[in-house]
């Protein structure tokens, strides 16, 4: 028969195979974790009708001749899969998860002994376990984590005592017993009691330290007040006929009242023969200013350190001021020296005021300043002491609460009914962390780590062979499967998501069109070849 007939049949078969691949891709457009396949063609075997020669350059020789080959059609080249991560589809289940990266879940039947040691290089490859990209998991009636096909999910067990994962072997992940929940609760309560005891101890230490500070501050205030009072008493005993600053202040008030009365009488009088009322006012004013000056001088011994403040000749500023004041009053504007006497008076008054202000300034290191500062320090430290005492009271209450909670919890740990120590723990919610750690939360809010989902890394993903139920078996060309923990570049686990199919419908539809046209063209080869054979048969007629 004619070779073109075989080429056409081979083309039909190859294009039909590609259509099968395209159809399978489209059929799985909504299959979780599906990886689209891509088929390529390669030409089939060739028959040499004449062989080639390298040519001969000797006399009489001929040049090189190429071989003549006639092909027998096309065949399947390879079928590869796109293992890049598909889009994320949100899920309401806390046990649904997907891998963002190139890793695989490790699932399969229960192994002999219940665990798989990872000491060998090809432990997973020879175990009969499958690889999967679909993290649609649930907890079965025996407490094991399984996928929706019933295969066990393998990972690393978690030691509740050491708080470490056993990464040396793979085991089917299983919920812990109720005893682990009770132990976790008891440990948490005991830790709370320990923390409360430490907080109380720290609060009491703070109170004791603050109490010592307050005692020292009070003693400092007593000393400062005693020093102030001693100086005050010495001033009082040396004050002459008018004793004490208090008496001087009262005397100053009396003289101020007398001065104001004399001024009002002078101001309100319509006449003042011989300046009697004016001179009476001047006399009262002088007595008031004299008393005020003397009181300031006495107080200066309390508000300024004696080493820094030495009062000069007692009457210097005041006497000079009084002299200049009298001289100014004895002149009038018509006299030529009026302006000079006015300036001398104003200068003497300013000097007196400046000196009085200097004497009245409360300076650091003075008896009154030290006493006032000590009093403020006592008030501040007493406030801190009250706060420290409140902290001790609060810490005592927290300790009582923690001890009561721990006692109540410990007494009710071994409850009866289905919630026994040997029964499986019951969780209301689950959360899978990015590294694969599974955390369960009970209805009482207690959280416990169940285990960690393991991931597998394949050297040559093209060597994986698809199995039913979105599983992959490790083919001979895939290489070894290394097991690792999630969270790295090869695989971050995303909880509450599932991986959508990696199928591009636009590409598949385009490939379908080109495949259909290729199939039609190959069918024409058969039709035309048939017509040629018909012509040969008709030659006999």
C-alpha positions as CSV (number, residue, x, y, z in Angstrom):
1,X,0.0,0.0,0.0
2,X,1.0,3.7,-0.3
3,X,3.1,5.1,2.5
4,X,1.0,8.4,2.5
5,X,-1.9,6.3,3.7
6,X,0.0,5.2,6.8
7,X,1.2,8.8,7.4
8,X,-2.4,10.1,7.3
9,X,-3.5,7.4,9.7
10,X,-0.6,8.2,12.0
11,X,-1.6,11.9,11.8
12,X,-5.2,11.1,12.7
13,X,-4.1,9.0,15.7
14,X,-1.7,11.8,16.9
15,X,-4.3,14.6,16.6
16,X,-6.9,12.4,18.2
17,X,-4.5,11.9,21.1
18,X,-3.9,15.6,21.4
19,X,-7.7,16.2,21.3
20,X,-8.0,13.7,24.2
21,X,-5.4,15.7,26.2
22,X,-7.3,19.0,25.4
23,X,-10.6,17.4,26.3
24,X,-9.2,16.2,29.6
25,X,-7.9,19.7,30.4
26,X,-11.2,21.3,29.7
27,X,-13.1,18.6,31.6
28,X,-11.0,19.3,34.7
29,X,-11.3,23.1,34.5
30,X,-12.9,23.1,38.0
31,X,-10.9,20.3,39.5
32,X,-9.0,21.4,42.6
33,X,-5.2,21.4,42.1
34,X,-5.4,20.0,38.5
35,X,-2.3,20.7,36.3
36,X,-3.0,21.2,32.6
37,X,-1.3,18.8,30.2
38,X,0.4,19.9,27.0
39,X,1.1,17.4,24.2
40,X,3.8,17.8,21.5
41,X,4.3,15.9,18.3
42,X,7.4,14.3,16.7
43,X,7.8,12.8,13.3
44,X,7.8,9.0,13.2
45,X,10.3,6.6,11.5
46,X,11.9,7.2,8.1
47,X,12.8,4.8,5.2
48,X,15.9,5.6,3.2
49,X,15.2,5.2,-0.6
50,X,18.9,6.0,-1.3
51,X,21.8,6.3,1.0
52,X,24.1,9.4,1.1
53,X,27.8,9.4,0.3
54,X,30.6,11.7,1.5
55,X,31.9,12.2,-2.1
56,X,35.3,11.4,-3.7
57,X,37.8,14.0,-4.9
58,X,40.1,11.6,-6.7
59,X,40.2,11.4,-10.6
60,X,36.9,10.1,-11.8
61,X,35.2,10.6,-8.4
62,X,31.9,12.3,-7.8
63,X,30.8,14.8,-5.1
64,X,28.8,14.1,-2.0
65,X,25.3,12.8,-2.3
66,X,22.5,13.4,0.3
67,X,20.4,10.5,1.5
68,X,16.7,10.4,0.5
69,X,14.2,9.6,3.3
70,X,10.5,9.2,3.2
71,X,8.7,9.6,6.5
72,X,5.9,7.5,7.9
73,X,3.9,10.2,9.6
74,X,3.7,11.6,13.2
75,X,3.6,10.2,16.7
76,X,3.3,11.6,20.2
77,X,6.4,13.4,21.3
78,X,5.7,14.1,25.0
79,X,2.9,15.1,27.4
80,X,4.1,17.6,30.0
81,X,2.3,19.3,32.9
82,X,2.3,22.9,34.1
83,X,3.2,22.6,37.9
84,X,3.1,26.3,38.6
85,X,0.7,27.4,41.4
86,X,-2.9,27.9,40.4
87,X,-5.2,30.7,41.6
88,X,-6.4,30.8,45.2
89,X,-10.0,30.0,45.9
90,X,-11.3,31.1,49.4
91,X,-12.7,28.3,51.7
92,X,-14.7,28.6,54.9
93,X,-13.1,25.4,56.3
94,X,-10.1,25.9,58.6
95,X,-8.7,22.5,57.4
96,X,-8.7,23.5,53.7
97,X,-5.3,24.7,52.6
98,X,-3.2,25.0,49.5
99,X,0.6,25.2,48.8
100,X,2.0,28.4,47.4
101,X,5.1,27.0,45.8
102,X,6.3,23.7,44.2
103,X,5.9,21.4,47.2
104,X,3.4,18.5,47.5
105,X,1.3,17.1,50.3
106,X,2.2,13.5,51.3
107,X,-0.9,11.3,51.6
108,X,-1.7,7.6,51.4
109,X,-2.8,4.5,53.3
110,X,-1.8,3.6,56.8
111,X,1.7,2.2,56.7
112,X,3.0,-0.8,58.6
113,X,3.9,0.4,62.1
114,X,2.1,3.7,61.5
115,X,5.2,5.7,60.7
116,X,7.9,6.1,58.0
117,X,11.5,6.8,58.9
118,X,13.2,9.5,56.8
119,X,16.7,8.1,57.3
120,X,16.9,6.6,53.7
121,X,17.2,8.8,50.6
122,X,14.3,7.2,48.8
123,X,12.1,6.6,51.9
124,X,9.0,8.3,50.4
125,X,9.5,6.9,46.9
126,X,9.6,3.3,48.1
127,X,6.9,3.7,50.7
128,X,3.9,3.6,48.3
129,X,2.6,7.0,49.5
130,X,1.2,9.5,47.0
131,X,1.9,13.2,46.4
132,X,-1.0,15.6,46.1
133,X,-1.5,19.3,45.5
134,X,-5.1,19.3,46.9
135,X,-5.4,20.3,50.6
136,X,-9.1,19.5,51.1
137,X,-8.8,17.9,54.5
138,X,-11.1,16.7,57.3
139,X,-10.9,14.8,60.5
140,X,-12.3,11.2,60.4
141,X,-14.1,9.4,63.2
142,X,-10.8,8.0,64.5
143,X,-9.3,11.4,64.9
144,X,-7.0,11.2,61.9
145,X,-6.5,14.0,59.3
146,X,-7.5,12.7,55.9
147,X,-8.3,14.1,52.5
148,X,-11.7,13.8,50.8
149,X,-10.6,10.5,49.3
150,X,-9.9,9.0,52.7
151,X,-6.1,8.9,52.4
152,X,-4.2,9.8,55.6
153,X,-2.3,13.1,55.6
154,X,1.3,12.5,56.7
155,X,3.4,15.0,58.7
156,X,5.4,15.5,61.9
157,X,4.0,14.6,65.3
158,X,4.2,17.2,68.1
159,X,5.4,16.4,71.6
160,X,3.2,18.3,74.1
161,X,5.8,18.0,76.8
162,X,9.0,19.1,75.0
163,X,7.0,21.4,72.6
164,X,9.0,20.0,69.7
165,X,8.2,18.3,66.4
166,X,9.5,14.8,65.6
167,X,11.0,15.6,62.1
168,X,12.8,12.3,61.8
169,X,9.8,10.4,60.6
170,X,6.4,10.8,59.0
171,X,3.2,9.8,60.7
172,X,-0.5,10.1,59.9
173,X,-1.5,13.3,61.8
174,X,-4.0,12.6,64.6
175,X,-5.8,14.6,67.2
176,X,-4.4,14.4,70.7
177,X,-6.2,12.8,73.6
178,X,-8.3,14.7,76.0
179,X,-5.5,14.3,78.6
180,X,-3.3,16.6,76.5
181,X,-6.0,19.3,76.7
182,X,-6.3,18.8,80.4
183,X,-2.6,18.9,80.8
184,X,-2.4,22.1,78.7
185,X,-5.1,23.7,80.8
186,X,-3.4,22.6,84.1
187,X,0.0,23.9,82.9
188,X,-1.5,27.2,81.8
189,X,-3.3,27.5,85.2
190,X,-0.1,26.6,87.0
191,X,1.9,29.1,84.9
192,X,-0.7,31.7,85.8
193,X,-0.3,31.0,89.5
194,X,3.5,31.1,89.2
195,X,3.3,34.4,87.2
196,X,0.8,35.8,89.8
197,X,3.2,34.8,92.7
198,X,6.1,36.5,90.9
199,X,4.0,39.6,90.3
200,X,3.0,39.8,93.9
201,X,6.7,39.3,95.0
202,X,7.8,42.1,92.6
203,X,5.0,44.3,93.8
204,X,5.9,43.7,97.5
205,X,9.6,44.4,96.7
206,X,8.6,47.6,95.0
207,X,6.4,48.6,97.9
208,X,9.2,47.9,100.4
209,X,11.8,49.9,98.4
210,X,9.3,52.8,98.0
211,X,8.5,52.6,101.7
212,X,12.2,53.0,102.5
213,X,12.3,56.0,100.1
214,X,9.3,57.6,101.8
215,X,10.9,57.1,105.2
216,X,14.1,58.8,104.0
217,X,12.1,61.6,102.4
218,X,10.2,62.2,105.6
219,X,13.3,62.3,107.6
220,X,14.9,64.8,105.2
221,X,11.8,66.9,105.6
222,X,11.9,66.7,109.4
223,X,15.6,67.8,109.3
224,X,14.9,70.7,106.8
225,X,11.9,71.8,108.9
226,X,13.9,71.7,112.1
227,X,16.7,73.8,110.5
228,X,14.1,76.3,109.2
229,X,12.4,76.5,112.5
230,X,15.6,76.9,114.4
231,X,16.6,79.9,112.2
232,X,13.0,81.2,112.5
233,X,13.2,81.1,116.3
234,X,16.6,82.7,116.4
235,X,15.2,85.6,114.3
236,X,12.3,85.9,116.6
237,X,14.5,86.0,119.7
238,X,16.7,88.6,118.2
239,X,14.0,90.8,116.8
240,X,13.9,93.2,119.8
241,X,10.7,94.6,121.2
242,X,8.6,93.4,118.2
243,X,9.3,89.6,118.3
244,X,9.1,87.2,115.4
245,X,8.4,87.4,111.7
246,X,4.7,86.9,112.4
247,X,4.5,89.8,114.7
248,X,6.4,91.9,112.2
249,X,4.0,91.0,109.5
250,X,1.1,92.0,111.7
251,X,2.8,95.2,112.6
252,X,3.4,95.9,108.9
253,X,-0.3,95.4,108.2
254,X,-1.2,97.9,111.0
255,X,1.2,100.5,109.6
256,X,-0.1,99.9,106.1
257,X,-3.6,100.6,107.3
258,X,-2.5,103.8,109.1
259,X,-0.6,104.9,106.0
260,X,-3.6,104.5,103.8
261,X,-5.9,106.2,106.3
262,X,-3.6,109.2,106.5
263,X,-3.4,109.3,102.7
264,X,-7.2,109.3,102.4
265,X,-7.6,112.1,105.0
266,X,-5.1,114.2,103.1
267,X,-6.6,113.5,99.7
268,X,-10.2,114.1,100.8
269,X,-9.4,117.3,102.7
270,X,-10.3,120.5,100.8
271,X,-7.6,122.5,102.7
272,X,-4.4,121.6,104.5
273,X,-3.1,124.5,106.5
274,X,0.7,124.3,107.0
275,X,0.7,120.9,105.2
276,X,-0.3,119.2,108.4
277,X,-2.2,116.3,106.8
278,X,0.5,115.9,104.1
279,X,3.3,115.6,106.7
280,X,1.2,113.2,108.7
281,X,0.9,111.0,105.6
282,X,4.6,111.3,104.9
283,X,5.4,110.2,108.4
284,X,3.0,107.1,108.2
285,X,4.5,106.2,104.8
286,X,8.0,106.3,106.2
287,X,7.0,104.1,109.1
288,X,5.4,101.6,106.7
289,X,8.4,101.5,104.3
290,X,10.7,101.2,107.3
291,X,8.8,98.2,108.6
292,X,8.5,96.6,105.2
293,X,12.3,96.9,104.7
294,X,13.1,95.4,108.1
295,X,10.7,92.5,107.5
296,X,12.3,91.7,104.1
297,X,15.8,91.8,105.7
298,X,14.7,89.3,108.3
299,X,13.0,87.0,105.8
300,X,16.1,87.0,103.6
301,X,17.9,84.9,106.2
302,X,15.3,82.1,105.4
303,X,15.0,82.4,101.7
304,X,18.7,82.9,100.8
305,X,21.8,81.0,101.8
306,X,23.8,83.1,104.3
307,X,27.0,82.3,102.3
308,X,25.6,83.8,99.2
309,X,23.6,86.7,100.6
310,X,25.3,89.2,103.0
311,X,23.2,92.2,103.9
312,X,25.3,95.3,103.8
313,X,25.0,98.2,106.3
314,X,21.4,97.8,107.4
315,X,20.4,101.4,106.6
316,X,22.4,101.9,103.5
317,X,19.7,101.5,100.8
318,X,16.8,102.7,102.9
319,X,18.7,105.7,104.5
320,X,19.9,106.8,101.1
321,X,16.4,106.5,99.7
322,X,14.9,108.5,102.6
323,X,17.6,111.2,102.2
324,X,17.0,111.6,98.5
325,X,13.3,111.5,99.0
326,X,13.4,114.4,101.5
327,X,15.7,116.4,99.3
328,X,13.4,115.9,96.3
329,X,10.3,116.9,98.4
330,X,12.1,120.1,99.5
331,X,12.4,121.4,96.0
332,X,9.9,122.4,93.3
333,X,10.0,122.6,89.6
334,X,11.0,126.2,89.6
335,X,14.4,125.5,91.1
336,X,17.3,124.8,88.9
337,X,18.4,121.6,90.7
338,X,14.9,120.1,90.6
339,X,15.7,117.7,87.8
340,X,18.9,116.5,89.5
341,X,17.2,115.9,92.8
342,X,14.4,114.0,91.0
343,X,16.9,111.8,89.2
344,X,18.8,111.1,92.5
345,X,15.6,110.2,94.2
346,X,14.5,107.9,91.4
347,X,17.9,106.2,91.3
348,X,17.9,105.7,95.1
349,X,14.4,104.3,94.9
350,X,15.3,101.9,92.1
351,X,18.4,100.7,94.0
352,X,16.2,100.1,97.1
353,X,13.6,98.2,95.1
354,X,16.3,96.1,93.4
355,X,17.8,95.2,96.7
356,X,14.5,94.3,98.2
357,X,13.7,92.1,95.2
358,X,17.1,90.4,95.7
359,X,16.5,89.8,99.3
360,X,13.0,88.4,98.6
361,X,14.1,85.9,95.9
362,X,13.8,82.3,97.0
363,X,17.1,80.7,96.1
364,X,18.2,77.1,95.9
365,X,20.0,76.0,99.1
366,X,18.2,78.4,101.4
367,X,16.5,77.0,104.5
368,X,13.0,77.7,103.1
369,X,13.9,76.3,99.6
370,X,15.3,73.1,101.1
371,X,12.3,72.7,103.4
372,X,9.8,73.3,100.6
373,X,11.6,70.9,98.2
374,X,11.7,68.2,100.9
375,X,8.0,68.7,101.5
376,X,7.3,68.3,97.8
377,X,9.5,65.2,97.6
378,X,7.6,63.6,100.5
379,X,4.3,64.3,98.8
380,X,5.6,62.8,95.5
381,X,7.1,59.7,97.1
382,X,3.9,59.2,99.2
383,X,1.9,59.1,96.0
384,X,4.2,56.5,94.6
385,X,3.9,54.5,97.8
386,X,0.2,54.6,97.6
387,X,0.4,53.3,94.0
388,X,2.8,50.6,95.1
389,X,0.4,49.6,97.9
390,X,-2.5,49.4,95.4
391,X,-0.3,47.2,93.1
392,X,0.3,44.8,96.0
393,X,-3.4,44.7,96.7
394,X,-4.2,44.0,93.0
395,X,-1.4,41.3,92.8
396,X,-2.8,39.6,95.9
397,X,-6.3,39.5,94.3
398,X,-4.9,38.2,91.0
399,X,-3.0,35.4,92.9
400,X,-6.2,34.4,94.7
401,X,-8.1,34.3,91.4
402,X,-5.3,32.3,89.7
403,X,-5.2,29.8,92.6
404,X,-9.0,29.4,92.7
405,X,-9.1,28.8,88.9
406,X,-6.3,26.3,89.1
407,X,-7.9,24.4,92.0
408,X,-11.2,24.3,90.2
409,X,-9.7,23.2,86.9
410,X,-7.5,20.5,88.5
411,X,-10.4,19.1,90.4
412,X,-12.5,18.8,87.2
413,X,-9.8,17.5,84.8
414,X,-10.9,13.9,84.8
415,X,-14.6,14.4,83.9
416,X,-16.9,11.5,83.2
417,X,-18.8,10.6,80.1
418,X,-17.4,10.9,76.6
419,X,-14.8,13.5,77.6
420,X,-12.5,11.1,79.4
421,X,-8.7,11.3,79.6
422,X,-8.3,8.6,76.8
423,X,-11.0,10.1,74.5
424,X,-10.1,12.2,71.5
425,X,-9.9,15.9,72.1
426,X,-12.8,17.9,70.6
427,X,-12.1,21.1,68.7
428,X,-14.5,23.7,67.5
429,X,-12.1,25.4,65.0
430,X,-8.8,24.6,63.3
431,X,-6.1,26.8,61.9
432,X,-3.2,25.8,59.7
433,X,-0.2,28.0,59.9
434,X,2.1,28.9,57.0
435,X,4.7,26.3,58.1
436,X,2.0,23.6,58.2
437,X,1.4,23.6,62.0
438,X,-2.2,22.7,62.8
439,X,-3.7,24.4,65.8
440,X,-7.0,23.3,67.3
441,X,-9.2,25.5,69.5
442,X,-11.7,24.0,71.9
443,X,-15.1,25.5,72.7
444,X,-13.6,26.8,75.9
445,X,-10.9,28.7,74.0
446,X,-8.0,26.4,74.8
447,X,-5.6,26.1,71.8
448,X,-3.2,23.2,71.3
449,X,-0.8,22.2,68.5
450,X,-1.9,19.0,66.8
451,X,1.1,18.4,64.5
452,X,2.7,19.8,61.3
453,X,1.8,18.9,57.7
454,X,4.9,17.7,55.8
455,X,5.7,18.7,52.3
456,X,7.6,16.8,49.6
457,X,10.1,18.2,47.1
458,X,10.6,16.3,43.8
459,X,13.8,16.6,41.8
460,X,12.1,16.2,38.4
461,X,8.4,17.0,38.6
462,X,8.0,16.0,35.0
463,X,8.8,12.4,36.1
464,X,5.7,12.3,38.3
465,X,2.9,10.0,37.0
466,X,-0.7,11.0,37.5
467,X,-3.0,8.6,39.4
468,X,-6.7,8.8,40.0
469,X,-8.1,11.2,42.5
470,X,-5.6,14.0,41.9
471,X,-2.7,11.8,43.2
472,X,0.8,11.5,41.8
473,X,3.1,8.5,42.0
474,X,6.8,9.0,41.9
475,X,8.0,7.7,38.6
476,X,11.4,6.3,37.8
477,X,12.7,9.5,36.3
478,X,11.3,11.8,39.1
479,X,14.3,11.3,41.4
480,X,14.1,11.1,45.1
481,X,11.5,12.9,47.2
482,X,12.9,15.0,50.0
483,X,10.6,16.0,52.9
484,X,10.7,19.5,54.4
485,X,8.7,21.8,56.6
486,X,6.6,24.5,55.0
487,X,7.1,28.2,55.1
488,X,10.1,28.5,52.7
489,X,10.4,29.3,49.0
490,X,9.4,25.7,48.0
491,X,6.1,25.8,49.8
492,X,4.1,28.2,52.0
493,X,0.8,26.8,53.2
494,X,-2.2,29.1,52.9
495,X,-5.1,28.2,55.2
496,X,-8.7,28.7,54.2
497,X,-7.8,28.5,50.5
498,X,-7.9,25.8,47.8
499,X,-5.8,25.7,44.7
500,X,-7.8,26.1,41.5
501,X,-7.1,24.2,38.3
502,X,-4.2,25.4,36.3
503,X,-6.1,25.5,33.0
504,X,-6.2,28.4,30.5
505,X,-9.5,28.0,28.6
506,X,-8.4,30.5,25.9
507,X,-5.3,28.4,25.2
508,X,-7.3,25.2,25.2
509,X,-9.9,26.5,22.8
510,X,-7.2,27.7,20.4
511,X,-5.4,24.4,20.6
512,X,-8.7,22.7,19.9
513,X,-9.2,24.7,16.7
514,X,-5.7,23.9,15.4
515,X,-6.0,20.3,16.4
516,X,-9.3,20.0,14.5
517,X,-7.8,21.6,11.4
518,X,-4.8,19.2,11.6
519,X,-7.2,16.2,11.9
520,X,-9.1,17.4,8.9
521,X,-5.9,17.8,6.8
522,X,-4.7,14.3,7.7
523,X,-8.1,12.9,6.7
524,X,-7.6,14.5,3.3
525,X,-4.4,12.6,2.9
526,X,-6.3,9.4,3.2
527,X,-9.0,10.6,0.9
528,X,-6.6,11.7,-1.8
529,X,-4.5,8.5,-1.5
530,X,-7.7,6.4,-1.9
531,X,-8.4,8.3,-5.1
532,X,-4.9,7.6,-6.4
533,X,-5.3,3.9,-5.6
534,X,-8.7,3.9,-7.4
535,X,-7.0,5.3,-10.5
536,X,-4.5,2.4,-10.3
537,X,-7.2,-0.2,-10.1
538,X,-9.1,1.4,-13.0
539,X,-6.1,1.0,-15.3
540,X,-6.9,-2.7,-15.6
541,X,-10.1,-1.9,-17.4
